[in-house]
Amino acid sequence: MELVVGASNATMRSLLGKLGGLLAQEYALVRGVRRDVQYINDELTSMQAFLRDLSTALEDHDNRMKDWMKQIRDMGYDIEDCIDDFAHRIPRDPSSDVKCLFIRTRFYELRMWWPRRDIASKIADLKVRAQQIGERRRRYGVHNPRNRKNGSGVTAGTYEVAEHQLTERQLIGMKKPVGMTDDMKKLEDWLAKSDKSSYEERAVLSIVGFGGVGKTTIAMALYQNVRDKFDYRASVTVSQNYDEDAVLLMILKQVKPQESDQEKQHSTGSSAVKQIKTEAINHGKLVKELQDHLAKKRYLLLIDDIWSAQTWESIRNCLPHDNKEGSRVIVTTRFQAVGATCSQIDGIDLLHPVDFLDDEQSKILFNRSLSESRSSKDSKKELDQVPPEIWKNCMGLPLAIVSMAGLVASNPDKSIKKWKEVCNSLFPESVPSLTLDGVTRILEYCYNDLPADLRTCSLYLSIFPKGSKISRKRLIRRLVAEGFVSEKHGLSDEEVAETYFNQLIKRKIIRPVEHSSNGKVKSFQVHDMVLEYIVSKSSEENFITVVGGHWLIPMSTNKVRRLSVQSSGSEHGSSTKHMNLSQVRSLTMFRRLDQLHFHSFNNGILQVLDLEGCKGLKEKHLKDMCRMLVLKYLSLRGTDISKVPSKIEKLEYLETLDLRETDVGELPKSAGQLKRIINIFGGNKNPRRGLKLPQEINKETMKALRILSGIEIDEQSTGVEGLHQLTGIRKLAIYKLIISKDSKIFKELRSAIEYLGSCGLQTLALNDEGSDFINSLDTMSAPPRYLSALELSGNLNSLPKWINKLSNLHKLTLSVTVLQMDTFELLSDLPLLFSLTFSLSAAKQDEAIEDILEKNKSESGGEIFVPSGGFKSLKLLRFFAPLVPKLSFPEDAMQALERIEMRFEAFEGLFGIDTLESLQEVHLRVNSAADEITNFIVEDLKAIEKAKDNRGSCYQQLKCGILLERFLIILHFHYVC
């Protein structure tokens, strides 16, 4: 829990709730303990109020205050550990069972005598500590704080409901770095040269500049814009704490050729097995494999944040020495000398310094960042109340400008006078330019402006390595498991966590990098300098301990509470041997498990175990996991396991079990006894594999289940009958469905889906591999009216009759076999539909499917018309199929549409796209087997350069940027004023 850093309301409530629960367990408390627990409860309540005042205090905390706060924090940790230890060592009162009551009670009292005495002793010690901390405050003059008068005044609870309701679904478009238009064109041309005589040698582009000036933003934009002109490409982050093997391994994983779709469909081995061999390779073999792989290829590497010339020399020596294919390496560094070393060959390499923005460019970036953070109901007066000093004093540093924009967006009621006071405190006149200390001062102010719960959430980001793409859902589920959020104001704990996440985006602490097709953020990143500050703050407060990260941080001498092992090097693994791991509540590991032993942890305390992507997981590790009795969150995603132990039933507190991208094909029967399980994830999307249900599903034992994703159902499945009892399910995703139409399972599943649809099912995904099940949904007696996402994959003959009644539907994915002349007409009135996808997987491209597609084409006259006036909310339209017919957009059709994506072998053209007023991007991916007519149409599209349209007083030009690859053509259309 985080008492000091954020005075987390959710966490403190959790602890006080546990104390209240302990007081209620009269049977379990030894005489006298009740008074001690009550005293501790009262003391913590008072301390909570005091720490809340500290979080908004005007003055900086002196050493006495910091030390006292640290004592409160450590005591709070120990109290929570004691309560959790109590919970798992002392089971429920047997008096609830009337059978043999006397004998059971006496046996229970005898067996629990020593645990109760032991815990009573610990509680007595904690009471003494609470008394001493209170006395110490008075003895050393720790005074009450003065309230901050110029802070945000915002508490987490004031925006939760509003933020949840106002969050807009959106897509991420391509944005050019401000002030870099001319330079970007020059650098792109240099990177993408195609004249053999001018680029034989590998060349290095070094981008050099101050931390936060935008080096990584520029490098990533260049990488994305030219990557398709190279055979292989990879991007990695290096930083201070350089792990050579880890960097080489990340490069190798990205440049290794992928299996073709056809190979994946027929592959019997899993990708995980192939990855194990790569993970286990020694340094010499790793270097040789990388060199052999890149030797005769044109490759593009992005190596971000190099700190020393030695690091570059080490990486360069591992690359092919005689590559003459015109390969390119982009490096970023804060140091001029390092950049000069990387780009030292005159006439071949290029050194590009990144300058600070001027005042006009700073204003443009500030306004753009502010508009991104404002909600739709905010007015433009917000900008008028901000003095220009806000962005001018940032001295043209993009990180500082963006951070201040997030601060302004989160304080809409602050006056010009107050903002000038902020400027005076952040940018003293005695400092002529913005130094590294000045940037830290800005980050510190923005951090202190956060409400208590958001501080805790921001510190939690230090769990993840620098430069990594972090899944939004992964973060949210972990915050819930840690107890940092709880239900309030009518919102569930996950919905509250969503509002916190959206606030972190608004305040520019995190940056979305990818959106899902439903318009929600899929993954995000944290700026390097922001993360560096967060990691330092987190280490200072003993909130999270990072081992093997990108920064050199002193080893913790405190009890470790949350441990993140970010490197698999032996020196990092051995360093944990000297740590006190007995109080670890959360363990996150990346890469390998070789150097860490689970027996170092207290099985009665560890609540979060995240091993996503880790290799080296053995049977002994799985057995150890089944002894972690209070575990709430267990992620084994992407690991090399193939079986779940039957003893998993011992994890009675488990809420999330993630088995995706593993070789686990079936849950043991005992998994049906997990009473608190909320989320079960399994299977693999490519190739399609599912997780078979446990043999018994009981409503009483699994009534908390909300998400059941990635399952497989066939004729041998035995748990289908119990599905209709799980009325709390909100997401059901069946990755593989192979059943006969006349079977009992067919009828049971059909009945279960219809019933769950009436109980609140929000997401339904069905991949029907020939059973004709999805066509049977047409006859359901009532529409699943709560659905917000629907995916029907297979040979779909026609749209379900009830589909136009789904007023809450945001995301719809349908088999392309249903694409007929009236299909768009039937869907056009769905009021909230954000994305519409027509797809067909490669495995289904047989003669029968092709006949259906040809029939649809002939019945529609060879052309599909999108009706006018409908699809008021649609922003994304996608077609993934071997054949995409001619599509025509009349006037006033799909006026909200922002992006079109297509992947095909045969394509007959897009007509009327100039009428789509909101269209920003068109992505075309052409298969290598495309016919001559399709290639002609694509070449015709590539010839488009301009489109003129008079819209009000604004003349707009349609700019077409084309990126080519062997099998890939992407066209980006951008409307600009």
Secondary structure, DSSP 8 states (H G I E B T S, - for coil): --SSSS--HHHHHHHHHHHHHHHH-GGG--TTHHHHHHHHHHHHHHHHHHHHHHHTBSS---HHHHHHHHHHHHHHHHHHHHHHHHHHHS---GGG--TTHHHHHHHHHHHHHHHHHHHHHHHHHHHHHHHHHHHHHHHTT-----B-SSS----HHHHHHHHHHH-----------TT-HHHHHHHHHHHT---GGG--S-EEEEEE--TTSSHHHHHHHHHHHHGGGSSEEEEEE--SS--HHHHHHHHHHHHS----HHHHHH--S-HHHHHHHHHT--HHHHHHHHHHHHTTS-EEEEEE----HHHHHHHHHHS-SS--S--EEEEEES-HHHHHHHT-STTT-EEEE-----HHHHHHHHHHHHHHHS-TT--THHHHTS-THHHHTTTT-HHHHHHHHHHHHT-TT--HHHHHHHHHHHS-TT--S--HHHHHHHHHHHHHTS-HHHHHHHHGGGGS-TT--EEHHHHHHHHHHHTS---BTTB-HHHHHHHHHHHHHHTTSSEEEEE-TTSSEEEEE--HHHHHHHHHHHHHTTS-EEES-SS------SB-SEEEE----HHHHHHGGGSB-TT--EEEE-SB-TT--GGGS-TTT--EEE-TT-B---HHHHHHHTT-TT--EEE-TT-S-----GGGGG-TT--EEE-TTSS--B--GGGGG-TT--EEE--EETTEE-EE--S---TTTSTT--EEEEEEEETT--SGGGGGG-TT--EEEEEEEE--TTSHHHHHHHHHHHHHHHHT--EEEEEESSS-HHHHGGG-SS--TT-SEEEEES---S--TTGGG-TT--EEEEEGGG--TTHHHHHTT-TT--EEEEE--GGG-SHHHHHHHHHHHHHTTTEEE--TT--TT--EEEEESSEE-EEE--TTSSTT--EEEEEESEE--EE-GGG-TT--EEEEEE-TT--HHHHHHHHHHHT----EEEETTEEEEEEEEEEE-SS-EEEEEEEE-
